[in-house]
Amino acid sequence: MGVQYWGPAIAVSLTTFIVVLNASLMNVAIPTMVDEFDTTVTVIQGAVALYSLVTAALVLPAGTLPSRHSIRRVLAVALIVYAGGTLVASISWNTTILYLGWSLIQGSAAAVIFPLTFTVLIVSYEDDDRAKAFGLLAGVSGVGSTIGPIIGGALTTYASWRWGFTLQLIGVGVILFFAQYVSPNPLSETRSSLDKGGTVLSIVGSTSLVTGFLLSGKYGWLVERRPFFVGGMQFNPLGTSPAIWLLGIGLLAFAAFVQYERRMERAGKSPLVPLHVLTNRPFLAGVLTYNIRSIVSAGFFFIFPVYLQAVLGYTAFETGLALLPYSLASIAFSTFTPNWRKYISPKTLIQVGIVCMGAALVLLYEQTGPGQTIGRMVIPVALYGAGVGLILAQITNMTMSAVPTAYSAEASGVLNVSYSIGFSLGTAVVGSYFLGHFYGGVVDRVLRAEHVTVSAEQRTDLVIALEDAAETATEATQQQFLNQLTPTQRQLLEGIFEAAMFDAQRAALLLLVLIVLLLLIASTFLPRQIPEADEGSDYPESPQGSTRETSETAVED
């Protein structure tokens, strides 16, 4: 088994690597881009948010493309479009062009790429080889998210953030070489029309949910924290936050989506997602576990870098080095443990991984304080990475294998929508909890130092005012804020900022431990072994006439 056999796995792993790397590069370059474009942090962060929004909105309909078109052609076109967006972003001369290239074009291509990676592996491999391929994909993804800040920090500091985009073009060229080994056939023998109604409902649902989560931290989950304006008009009905309305619309849209898909299937038409996928218990158990795992991951990678930079004073480059044990452990355990399922149940391996994550978070909680160093963090950070690696080595294969190959494209879309929503939810919940504790801790300590007592409403107003004055909890913005004060005030607040950040970090880590416990409970619904949905399946024949033989022939070709 040489390059031709493993070419599909190499192609999708490298594709995932550059997409994940791209996101982390962007986050590191934000301060430099603010200066270069003479704009604000909010505007550049808006590009990041829009990228996530576009990807989440399109990933479900984009996931069905391999059912109607050549898998190889879909991958090639998506990569070319992605490269086009990368080129536009690299030469952008203002934020409008940046939004066009990075958020819209790259975001649309990423919506096709993410679910396509799972589909390629499902149709290209079976049994142990499939498990190895999914393990490789998980490990490479972890490496991309970890070394992204290192590469991005080095390029931004010593060259230009634009090189981060330009170098991805070389990566696309390499991937297109390996893409020639991907199956040239679609999953279905006959081409069906796109389910337009289901597409609209899925886009509305995904967009509303992700936007609601993104807005919740700043504007509140239920009650209005600050006024929200749309086109100059305030939108806070009955004193509520816009987040609760968007979340409600999203849930209603997905409820309508399920009903619409049921009617489509009863009418003998081709739904965007067959109900057999949505009612598959092993698949749904995997989706739930995958979703909660993404919540933990999003929360951890939001609070930990902020903590390292805001309190311990690390640069983006040093932050990447601190996370290196996570990267090494995650790729090792995700790549080399798939075969362990011969001796230990995959469900048990996943649960061991979850316990490792929880133990690592507890260790980091106990270490949090002024004496924390990179050396002391190696063991818990590596343990966290080992836990993630154990989970990812099994969960994606277990979840996707629960669905027949003929439906793998639709199942992949559902799994990726779950990830997008979980990631935005984790960032919103853990991020707002972390920042809320930080800013609230600063206000409480200042009030105690000044022996001032205020009402709960006045305290909330002070917290919001501090958030607006110091836009993010980073060392740079803290110093900018402190430089406006007198020397006495500055000395007092420097200690207060540090103490409040330690408390916020501990509180957020405890919240993550609770979510990990929820993840452990969710994992009890997983099947003990990798399902074999294609063998003895009770699934009906696909209305497009797709068969497993189609996929197997494609691999042989």
ZATOR-517071 format. One line per field, with one value per residue (C-alpha): residue number from 1; residue in one letter; x, y negated, z negated. Coordinates in Angstrom, 3 decimals. Layout:
BEGIN
seq: (NUM ...)
type: (a ...)
xx: (X ...)
yy: (Y ...)
zz: (Z ...)
***
This chain:
BEGIN
seq: (1 2 3 4 5 6 7 8 9 10 11 12 13 14 15 16 17 18 19 20 21 22 23 24 25 26 27 28 29 30 31 32 33 34 35 36 37 38 39 40 41 42 43 44 45 46 47 48 49 50 51 52 53 54 55 56 57 58 59 60 61 62 63 64 65 66 67 68 69 70 71 72 73 74 75 76 77 78 79 80 81 82 83 84 85 86 87 88 89 90 91 92 93 94 95 96 97 98 99 100 101 102 103 104 105 106 107 108 109 110 111 112 113 114 115 116 117 118 119 120 121 122 123 124 125 126 127 128 129 130 131 132 133 134 135 136 137 138 139 140 141 142 143 144 145 146 147 148 149 150 151 152 153 154 155 156 157 158 159 160 161 162 163 164 165 166 167 168 169 170 171 172 173 174 175 176 177 178 179 180 181 182 183 184 185 186 187 188 189 190 191 192 193 194 195 196 197 198 199 200 201 202 203 204 205 206 207 208 209 210 211 212 213 214 215 216 217 218 219 220 221 222 223 224 225 226 227 228 229 230 231 232 233 234 235 236 237 238 239 240 241 242 243 244 245 246 247 248 249 250 251 252 253 254 255 256 257 258 259 260 261 262 263 264 265 266 267 268 269 270 271 272 273 274 275 276 277 278 279 280 281 282 283 284 285 286 287 288 289 290 291 292 293 294 295 296 297 298 299 300 301 302 303 304 305 306 307 308 309 310 311 312 313 314 315 316 317 318 319 320 321 322 323 324 325 326 327 328 329 330 331 332 333 334 335 336 337 338 339 340 341 342 343 344 345 346 347 348 349 350 351 352 353 354 355 356 357 358 359 360 361 362 363 364 365 366 367 368 369 370 371 372 373 374 375 376 377 378 379 380 381 382 383 384 385 386 387 388 389 390 391 392 393 394 395 396 397 398 399 400 401 402 403 404 405 406 407 408 409 410 411 412 413 414 415 416 417 418 419 420 421 422 423 424 425 426 427 428 429 430 431 432 433 434 435 436 437 438 439 440 441 442 443 444 445 446 447 448 449 450 451 452 453 454 455 456 457 458 459 460 461 462 463 464 465 466 467 468 469 470 471 472 473 474 475 476 477 478 479 480 481 482 483 484 485 486 487 488 489 490 491 492 493 494 495 496 497 498 499 500 501 502 503 504 505 506 507 508 509 510 511 512 513 514 515 516 517 518 519 520 521 522 523 524 525 526 527 528 529 530 531 532 533 534 535 536 537 538 539 540 541 542 543 544 545 546 547 548 549 550 551 552 553 554 555 556 557)
type: (m g v q y w g p a i a v s l t t f i v v l n a s l m n v a i p t m v d e f d t t v t v i q g a v a l y s l v t a a l v l p a g t l p s r h s i r r v l a v a l i v y a g g t l v a s i s w n t t i l y l g w s l i q g s a a a v i f p l t f t v l i v s y e d d d r a k a f g l l a g v s g v g s t i g p i i g g a l t t y a s w r w g f t l q l i g v g v i l f f a q y v s p n p l s e t r s s l d k g g t v l s i v g s t s l v t g f l l s g k y g w l v e r r p f f v g g m q f n p l g t s p a i w l l g i g l l a f a a f v q y e r r m e r a g k s p l v p l h v l t n r p f l a g v l t y n i r s i v s a g f f f i f p v y l q a v l g y t a f e t g l a l l p y s l a s i a f s t f t p n w r k y i s p k t l i q v g i v c m g a a l v l l y e q t g p g q t i g r m v i p v a l y g a g v g l i l a q i t n m t m s a v p t a y s a e a s g v l n v s y s i g f s l g t a v v g s y f l g h f y g g v v d r v l r a e h v t v s a e q r t d l v i a l e d a a e t a t e a t q q q f l n q l t p t q r q l l e g i f e a a m f d a q r a a l l l l v l i v l l l l i a s t f l p r q i p e a d e g s d y p e s p q g s t r e t s e t a v e d)
xx: (0.000 1.777 1.042 -1.851 -3.642 -3.036 -3.300 -6.934 -6.038 -3.004 -5.072 -7.854 -5.467 -3.359 -6.534 -7.760 -4.308 -4.208 -7.819 -7.215 -3.835 -5.501 -7.901 -5.154 -2.937 -5.756 -6.245 -2.562 -2.406 -5.386 -3.385 -1.089 -4.001 -5.757 -2.759 -2.221 -5.860 -6.259 -9.380 -10.564 -10.259 -14.030 -13.888 -11.156 -12.847 -15.953 -14.114 -13.383 -17.026 -18.334 -16.002 -17.455 -20.982 -20.586 -19.041 -21.750 -24.553 -23.362 -21.819 -25.023 -26.060 -22.402 -22.010 -24.435 -22.393 -20.555 -23.939 -24.538 -21.057 -17.659 -15.998 -12.630 -14.028 -15.824 -12.571 -10.546 -13.032 -13.305 -9.519 -9.270 -11.984 -10.215 -6.941 -8.728 -10.007 -6.542 -5.038 -7.635 -7.025 -3.249 -3.418 -6.340 -5.853 -8.831 -11.166 -13.858 -11.510 -10.366 -13.981 -14.549 -11.474 -11.213 -14.737 -16.890 -14.780 -12.613 -15.545 -17.682 -14.889 -14.291 -17.993 -17.442 -14.063 -14.918 -17.678 -15.938 -12.940 -15.067 -16.817 -13.513 -12.213 -15.464 -15.530 -11.769 -11.071 -12.575 -12.008 -8.518 -7.337 -10.358 -9.594 -5.955 -7.056 -9.427 -6.683 -4.271 -6.894 -7.488 -3.792 -2.990 -5.908 -4.563 -1.103 -2.514 -4.383 -1.300 1.534 -0.658 0.092 3.811 3.994 1.623 3.522 6.851 5.542 3.680 6.678 9.496 7.799 4.101 0.803 0.172 2.794 0.609 -2.029 0.425 2.149 -1.212 -1.248 1.771 -0.113 -3.091 -0.786 0.584 -2.930 -4.144 -1.411 -2.702 -6.315 -5.833 -6.116 -9.541 -12.566 -13.782 -17.354 -20.269 -21.908 -25.111 -25.495 -28.134 -27.970 -30.789 -31.889 -30.940 -33.523 -34.021 -36.511 -34.315 -31.299 -33.010 -34.217 -30.797 -29.073 -31.552 -31.201 -27.400 -26.965 -29.410 -27.931 -24.301 -25.097 -27.084 -24.173 -21.711 -23.839 -24.692 -21.407 -21.645 -25.399 -26.555 -28.333 -31.819 -31.920 -30.389 -26.859 -26.336 -28.336 -28.174 -28.500 -29.305 -28.995 -29.247 -32.378 -32.285 -33.529 -34.190 -37.867 -39.207 -35.696 -34.408 -31.137 -31.094 -29.391 -32.523 -34.538 -31.903 -31.559 -35.336 -35.464 -32.658 -34.398 -37.712 -35.971 -34.401 -37.722 -39.336 -36.388 -37.060 -40.766 -40.005 -37.527 -40.136 -42.665 -40.044 -39.226 -42.872 -43.424 -40.632 -38.321 -34.690 -34.387 -31.245 -30.782 -32.727 -34.679 -32.908 -29.776 -31.509 -33.096 -30.005 -29.294 -25.586 -24.991 -26.845 -24.947 -21.703 -22.905 -23.843 -20.463 -18.650 -20.676 -19.935 -16.263 -16.163 -17.697 -14.869 -12.246 -13.575 -13.731 -10.243 -8.606 -10.375 -9.380 -5.936 -4.133 -5.763 -4.597 -1.046 -0.726 -2.670 -1.233 1.963 2.972 3.595 3.812 1.767 4.904 5.523 1.865 2.231 5.295 3.369 0.709 3.271 2.902 -0.804 0.001 2.547 0.359 -2.806 -1.196 0.580 -2.546 -4.867 -2.480 -1.150 -4.140 -6.884 -5.785 -6.197 -9.868 -8.803 -8.023 -10.159 -13.659 -13.642 -16.252 -13.894 -11.011 -13.184 -14.175 -10.551 -9.761 -12.548 -11.208 -7.720 -9.136 -10.925 -7.823 -5.690 -8.115 -8.078 -4.257 -4.222 -6.723 -4.431 -1.392 -3.055 -1.128 1.936 4.379 3.000 5.609 5.800 7.726 5.017 2.303 3.893 2.235 -1.361 -1.202 0.173 -2.437 -5.175 -3.765 -3.584 -7.250 -8.266 -6.200 -7.848 -11.305 -10.681 -8.980 -12.325 -15.282 -15.353 -14.916 -17.510 -20.036 -19.629 -19.521 -22.997 -24.419 -24.277 -21.746 -24.559 -25.569 -22.065 -22.176 -25.367 -24.110 -20.846 -22.765 -24.780 -21.625 -19.914 -22.955 -22.887 -19.217 -19.761 -22.642 -20.754 -17.651 -19.598 -21.512 -18.298 -16.697 -19.816 -20.515 -16.986 -15.689 -18.434 -18.140 -14.363 -14.488 -17.464 -15.507 -12.463 -14.179 -16.472 -13.466 -11.691 -14.726 -15.272 -11.635 -11.557 -14.747 -13.311 -10.041 -11.961 -14.450 -17.364 -20.676 -22.925 -26.139 -26.161 -27.436 -24.662 -22.089 -23.345 -23.041 -19.453 -18.542 -19.957 -18.126 -14.860 -15.459 -15.950 -12.880 -10.597 -11.941 -10.294 -8.554 -5.080 -1.818 -1.663 -5.137 -4.547 -1.386 -3.136 -5.842 -3.402 -1.259 -4.192 -4.121 -1.971 1.028 -0.832 -3.938 -1.805 0.055 -3.235 -4.912 -1.966 -2.261 -6.050 -5.965 -3.606 -5.616 -8.892 -7.424 -6.253 -9.755 -11.373 -9.062 -9.894 -13.635 -13.523 -11.477 -14.053 -16.810 -14.903 -14.596 -18.385 -18.812 -16.339 -18.533 -21.492 -19.368 -18.683 -22.426 -23.125 -20.492 -22.468 -24.954 -22.238 -22.158 -19.367 -17.949 -17.621 -20.989 -21.128 -24.050 -23.402 -23.694 -27.206 -28.491 -32.185 -31.813 -33.991 -32.512 -31.456 -33.887 -30.924 -30.108 -26.868 -25.272 -22.270 -20.842 -20.585 -18.249 -16.172 -15.739 -14.643 -11.902 -10.652 -10.557)
yy: (0.000 -3.092 -6.670 -5.703 -3.876 -6.468 -9.432 -10.243 -10.280 -12.486 -14.847 -15.444 -15.573 -18.275 -20.100 -20.121 -21.216 -24.362 -25.307 -24.964 -26.668 -29.535 -30.229 -30.293 -32.487 -35.001 -35.220 -35.957 -38.669 -40.698 -43.467 -43.989 -44.055 -46.671 -48.965 -48.253 -48.827 -51.703 -50.148 -48.614 -45.189 -44.803 -45.170 -42.547 -40.194 -40.687 -39.028 -36.023 -35.869 -36.149 -33.339 -31.085 -32.163 -31.464 -28.072 -27.036 -28.233 -26.367 -23.207 -21.118 -21.735 -21.667 -18.274 -16.736 -17.701 -14.329 -12.624 -14.412 -15.115 -13.450 -13.400 -14.193 -17.102 -18.567 -18.479 -20.029 -22.837 -23.588 -23.798 -26.117 -28.386 -28.323 -29.282 -32.151 -33.460 -33.092 -35.127 -37.888 -38.019 -38.156 -41.209 -42.948 -46.692 -47.380 -45.488 -45.128 -43.094 -41.138 -40.261 -39.204 -36.974 -35.548 -35.538 -34.932 -33.042 -31.033 -30.489 -29.086 -26.749 -25.596 -24.698 -22.215 -20.978 -20.100 -17.520 -16.298 -15.104 -12.599 -11.420 -10.774 -8.625 -6.659 -5.704 -5.123 -2.850 -0.139 1.360 0.748 -1.375 -3.640 -4.023 -4.884 -7.444 -9.150 -9.119 -10.791 -13.412 -14.172 -14.402 -16.695 -18.939 -19.233 -20.104 -22.801 -24.512 -24.402 -25.456 -28.067 -30.679 -29.836 -30.244 -33.194 -34.932 -34.457 -35.634 -38.604 -39.650 -39.130 -39.435 -40.062 -38.393 -38.288 -35.549 -33.340 -33.442 -33.229 -30.098 -28.317 -28.530 -26.191 -23.831 -23.788 -22.838 -19.873 -18.749 -18.868 -16.356 -13.856 -14.613 -12.622 -9.457 -10.404 -8.550 -10.074 -8.800 -10.413 -8.530 -8.180 -6.573 -9.115 -12.865 -14.392 -18.003 -20.063 -20.181 -23.957 -24.173 -22.113 -24.177 -27.465 -26.139 -24.713 -27.998 -30.013 -27.605 -27.457 -31.188 -32.138 -29.788 -30.713 -34.460 -34.157 -32.472 -35.062 -37.952 -36.420 -37.284 -41.006 -41.594 -38.951 -35.623 -36.714 -40.220 -43.196 -43.958 -46.847 -48.300 -46.404 -48.454 -47.259 -49.905 -52.660 -51.179 -49.650 -46.064 -45.058 -44.019 -44.092 -44.705 -41.378 -40.486 -39.874 -36.544 -34.906 -35.855 -34.529 -31.295 -30.891 -31.453 -28.938 -26.229 -26.833 -26.704 -23.326 -21.989 -23.085 -21.526 -18.093 -18.323 -19.464 -16.628 -14.147 -15.436 -15.308 -11.702 -10.663 -12.252 -10.082 -13.063 -13.536 -15.382 -17.274 -14.860 -11.549 -10.906 -7.569 -9.543 -11.831 -8.885 -6.650 -6.229 -5.264 -8.131 -10.642 -9.447 -10.095 -13.517 -14.472 -13.359 -15.122 -18.283 -18.454 -17.691 -20.692 -22.865 -21.889 -22.412 -25.860 -26.952 -25.712 -27.309 -30.582 -30.960 -29.336 -31.558 -34.671 -33.626 -32.887 -36.236 -38.468 -37.201 -35.303 -37.769 -35.247 -36.313 -34.531 -32.581 -31.522 -30.586 -28.222 -26.662 -26.213 -24.301 -22.155 -19.222 -19.191 -19.023 -16.221 -14.147 -14.596 -13.572 -10.622 -9.242 -9.937 -8.370 -5.349 -4.235 -3.387 0.271 0.434 1.176 4.788 5.123 2.421 1.304 -1.970 -3.299 -2.604 -4.324 -7.397 -7.445 -7.071 -10.066 -12.070 -11.229 -12.338 -15.681 -16.193 -15.246 -17.654 -20.520 -19.790 -19.821 -23.150 -24.508 -23.543 -25.100 -28.405 -31.158 -33.422 -30.492 -28.725 -28.053 -26.294 -23.459 -22.853 -22.924 -20.247 -17.278 -18.604 -20.094 -16.825 -14.843 -17.011 -16.388 -12.639 -12.670 -14.550 -12.165 -9.091 -10.538 -11.694 -8.410 -6.654 -9.068 -10.240 -6.730 -5.376 -8.080 -7.967 -4.162 -4.062 -5.333 -3.398 -4.684 -5.813 -8.393 -9.387 -12.823 -13.829 -12.366 -14.257 -17.504 -16.885 -16.083 -19.266 -21.429 -19.942 -20.869 -24.453 -25.028 -23.388 -25.468 -28.739 -27.668 -26.795 -30.107 -31.991 -30.162 -29.619 -32.869 -35.040 -33.193 -33.751 -37.431 -38.057 -36.725 -38.766 -42.124 -41.489 -40.575 -43.805 -45.910 -44.095 -44.477 -48.184 -48.778 -46.931 -48.861 -52.133 -50.926 -51.705 -49.839 -49.833 -48.124 -45.071 -47.235 -49.794 -46.995 -45.641 -49.110 -49.389 -45.973 -46.926 -50.259 -48.469 -46.022 -48.952 -50.769 -47.705 -45.963 -42.569 -40.953 -40.979 -42.367 -45.019 -46.401 -46.268 -48.341 -50.778 -51.196 -51.461 -54.084 -56.487 -56.409 -58.030 -56.046 -55.252 -54.063 -52.067 -50.250 -49.325 -48.091 -46.037 -43.759 -43.733 -42.763 -39.878 -38.539 -38.835 -36.933 -34.095 -33.830 -33.954 -31.214 -28.947 -29.540 -28.834 -25.652 -24.395 -25.128 -23.099 -20.225 -20.245 -20.160 -17.262 -15.403 -16.051 -14.700 -11.546 -11.062 -11.562 -8.954 -6.261 -6.258 -5.273 -1.695 0.465 1.298 -0.474 0.046 1.853 0.019 1.309 4.938 6.139 2.576 1.885 -1.293 -1.590 -1.932 -5.508 -7.355 -8.349 -4.691 -4.808 -1.565 -0.519 1.135 -2.309 -3.449 -0.286 -0.503 -4.121 -3.122 -0.419 -2.900)
zz: (0.000 1.252 2.220 4.473 1.673 -1.043 1.341 0.384 -3.342 -2.679 -0.514 -3.041 -6.013 -4.335 -3.330 -6.920 -8.053 -5.919 -6.737 -10.494 -10.168 -8.311 -11.184 -13.820 -11.628 -11.364 -15.137 -15.768 -13.096 -14.364 -16.164 -13.167 -10.725 -12.868 -12.482 -8.785 -7.802 -10.299 -11.753 -15.047 -16.649 -16.343 -12.550 -12.129 -14.593 -12.472 -9.583 -11.813 -12.942 -9.364 -8.252 -10.955 -10.058 -6.327 -7.008 -9.477 -7.180 -4.072 -5.518 -5.530 -1.882 -0.793 -2.438 0.077 3.150 3.326 3.673 6.980 8.377 8.676 5.264 6.809 8.809 5.777 3.794 6.630 7.249 3.519 3.260 6.266 4.838 1.474 3.179 4.926 1.599 0.126 2.955 2.569 -1.201 -0.750 1.530 -0.237 -0.488 -2.754 -5.058 -2.381 -0.178 -3.241 -4.047 -0.444 -0.199 -3.690 -5.108 -2.021 0.549 -1.856 -4.222 -1.388 -0.269 -3.853 -4.100 -1.254 -2.484 -6.094 -5.437 -2.279 -4.285 -6.208 -3.051 -1.248 -4.099 -4.389 -0.701 -0.438 -3.410 -5.588 -9.030 -10.486 -7.567 -7.969 -11.671 -10.858 -8.268 -10.727 -13.360 -10.948 -10.109 -13.792 -14.581 -11.673 -12.612 -16.161 -14.909 -12.628 -15.453 -17.688 -15.382 -13.693 -16.378 -16.197 -12.428 -12.447 -15.235 -13.453 -10.059 -11.536 -13.631 -11.148 -7.739 -7.080 -7.943 -4.174 -3.832 -5.998 -3.270 -0.388 -1.680 -1.717 2.077 2.142 -0.137 2.233 5.109 3.141 2.176 5.765 6.624 4.044 4.984 8.192 6.063 4.674 6.045 9.357 8.871 7.017 4.160 6.184 9.591 10.628 10.034 7.965 7.664 4.634 1.845 1.968 -0.890 -3.194 -2.159 -3.062 -6.428 -7.294 -6.413 -8.485 -11.420 -11.407 -10.827 -13.577 -16.160 -15.487 -15.399 -18.618 -20.364 -19.032 -20.309 -23.684 -25.376 -24.678 -24.665 -27.157 -26.857 -27.914 -29.395 -27.571 -28.801 -26.408 -23.480 -20.185 -16.986 -13.475 -10.777 -13.359 -14.963 -18.423 -18.714 -22.318 -22.457 -26.031 -27.324 -25.981 -24.325 -20.554 -21.289 -22.713 -19.622 -17.234 -19.197 -19.154 -15.392 -14.908 -16.928 -15.166 -11.767 -12.574 -13.884 -10.609 -8.748 -10.268 -9.414 -5.871 -5.325 -6.561 -4.005 -1.231 -2.009 -2.190 1.221 2.673 3.241 2.215 -1.128 -2.073 -4.992 -4.973 -8.179 -8.495 -9.282 -11.782 -13.618 -13.681 -17.414 -17.230 -14.810 -16.999 -20.077 -18.203 -17.039 -20.620 -21.961 -19.119 -19.768 -23.501 -22.835 -20.479 -23.230 -25.584 -22.885 -21.932 -25.556 -26.378 -23.362 -24.123 -27.780 -27.840 -25.288 -26.790 -30.248 -29.078 -27.343 -29.749 -33.049 -32.319 -29.619 -26.832 -23.222 -20.566 -19.655 -23.267 -23.646 -20.714 -22.369 -25.631 -23.688 -21.871 -24.341 -23.492 -19.799 -20.132 -22.448 -20.395 -17.099 -18.759 -20.418 -17.500 -14.968 -16.848 -18.956 -16.397 -16.413 -20.184 -19.551 -18.890 -22.588 -24.229 -23.309 -21.300 -23.729 -26.644 -24.837 -24.288 -27.954 -29.055 -26.846 -28.469 -31.942 -30.829 -29.679 -32.991 -35.025 -32.975 -33.594 -37.345 -37.352 -35.501 -38.036 -40.924 -39.195 -38.361 -40.093 -39.885 -40.018 -36.953 -34.251 -30.893 -32.535 -35.147 -32.490 -30.287 -32.029 -32.208 -28.702 -27.301 -29.266 -27.792 -24.308 -24.950 -25.963 -22.834 -20.710 -22.240 -21.590 -18.032 -17.118 -17.590 -17.649 -14.021 -12.641 -15.086 -14.204 -10.430 -10.319 -11.890 -8.592 -5.276 -2.761 -0.462 -3.076 -4.216 -2.553 -4.358 -7.644 -7.274 -6.810 -9.984 -11.975 -10.792 -11.540 -15.031 -15.346 -14.122 -16.519 -19.389 -18.743 -18.699 -21.823 -23.649 -22.748 -23.841 -27.106 -28.404 -26.939 -28.445 -31.774 -31.815 -30.835 -33.131 -36.111 -35.113 -34.682 -37.646 -39.789 -38.834 -39.756 -43.073 -44.119 -43.242 -45.218 -48.236 -48.003 -47.942 -50.616 -48.319 -48.338 -45.267 -44.212 -41.933 -39.058 -39.569 -39.704 -36.368 -34.836 -36.107 -34.671 -31.266 -31.377 -32.123 -29.257 -26.897 -28.227 -27.972 -24.887 -25.474 -28.410 -26.899 -28.210 -25.456 -26.134 -29.874 -29.512 -27.202 -29.808 -32.724 -30.948 -31.137 -34.951 -37.619 -38.983 -42.236 -40.397 -37.974 -40.777 -42.455 -39.287 -38.021 -41.043 -40.789 -37.104 -37.839 -40.787 -38.852 -35.915 -38.160 -39.657 -36.216 -34.935 -37.871 -37.477 -33.738 -34.260 -36.776 -34.265 -31.662 -34.147 -34.539 -30.748 -30.589 -33.107 -30.797 -27.938 -29.952 -30.502 -26.787 -25.926 -27.776 -24.871 -22.368 -21.041 -22.459 -19.034 -15.678 -13.914 -10.579 -8.988 -5.448 -6.478 -7.236 -7.190 -7.584 -5.550 -2.457 1.003 1.615 3.883 6.036 6.607 4.677 3.619 1.655 4.735 6.315 3.559 3.616 7.390 6.988 4.586 6.926 9.785)
***
